[in-house]
Amino acid sequence: MRPDGGDPAGRVPRPRLLRQESEVDGATDRERTTDVVFDFTGLRRPDVRDLGLILTARLQSAPGDRVWVRALPFQTWSLLHALGLDHLFRVYPHGEGTID
């Protein structure tokens, strides 16, 4: 593996995207929420494309939808905090379980 997290063949790992739609019995389309999780597990350093992806997901999602990040490196989280963008995302809980 190269220092940038890619493999020798030139493939660069990307964050995995997980999605879950939540419905309450009898909910209308406006009452449904979507949870989008970007899983950075095993990705050493997200690049500008990765950050652009999570920012776009947040900006394009409905106000009630939630965008989560999992295993985001501390340096990247610090950058989002310094830019005042950390409040746009929730940190995905550690361990197994459902998105709450």
C-alpha positions in Angstrom: 0.0 0.0 0.0 1.2 3.5 -0.8 1.6 6.2 1.8 -1.6 8.0 0.5 -3.6 4.9 1.3 -3.8 3.7 -2.3 -2.6 0.4 -3.6 0.3 -0.1 -6.1 -2.2 -0.6 -8.9 -3.2 3.0 -8.5 -6.6 2.4 -7.0 -7.4 4.8 -4.2 -9.8 3.6 -1.5 -13.0 5.6 -1.2 -15.3 5.9 1.7 -18.2 3.4 1.8 -21.6 4.9 1.5 -24.4 3.4 3.7 -28.0 4.5 3.5 -31.0 3.8 5.6 -34.5 5.2 5.2 -36.6 5.6 8.3 -40.4 5.4 8.2 -43.0 5.8 10.8 -46.2 3.9 10.3 -48.5 6.1 8.2 -45.8 8.7 7.6 -46.1 11.0 4.5 -43.1 11.5 2.2 -42.3 14.7 4.1 -42.1 12.8 7.4 -39.7 10.2 6.2 -36.0 10.7 7.0 -32.9 9.3 5.3 -29.7 8.5 7.1 -26.6 8.6 5.0 -23.4 7.3 6.5 -19.9 7.8 5.0 -17.6 5.1 6.4 -14.0 6.1 6.3 -12.8 3.0 8.1 -9.3 2.0 6.8 -8.9 5.2 4.8 -5.8 7.0 6.1 -6.4 10.5 4.6 -9.5 11.6 2.9 -8.8 13.8 -0.1 -10.6 16.9 -1.4 -12.9 14.7 -3.5 -14.0 12.8 -0.3 -14.6 16.0 1.6 -16.5 17.5 -1.4 -18.6 14.3 -1.4 -19.7 14.6 2.2 -20.3 18.3 2.0 -22.4 17.9 -1.2 -24.4 15.1 0.5 -25.2 17.4 3.4 -26.2 20.3 1.2 -28.3 18.2 -1.1 -30.2 16.4 1.6 -33.5 17.4 3.1 -33.4 19.3 6.4 -34.7 16.3 8.3 -32.2 13.9 6.8 -29.0 13.1 8.7 -25.5 12.7 7.3 -23.1 10.7 9.5 -19.4 10.2 9.2 -17.7 7.1 10.6 -14.0 6.7 11.4 -13.1 10.2 10.0 -9.5 10.9 10.8 -8.9 13.4 13.6 -7.0 15.8 11.2 -9.9 15.9 8.8 -12.4 16.4 11.6 -10.2 19.3 12.9 -10.3 20.8 9.5 -14.1 20.7 9.3 -14.2 22.2 12.8 -11.8 25.0 11.8 -14.0 25.8 8.8 -17.1 25.8 11.0 -18.6 22.8 9.1 -18.4 20.2 11.8 -22.0 20.9 12.9 -23.3 19.7 9.6 -22.4 16.0 10.4 -23.1 13.5 13.2 -20.4 11.1 14.3 -21.6 7.6 13.7 -21.6 5.6 17.0 -18.8 3.1 17.5 -19.7 -0.5 17.6 -22.6 -2.4 16.2 -26.1 -1.2 16.2 -28.7 0.7 14.2 -28.5 4.4 13.2 -30.3 6.3 15.9 
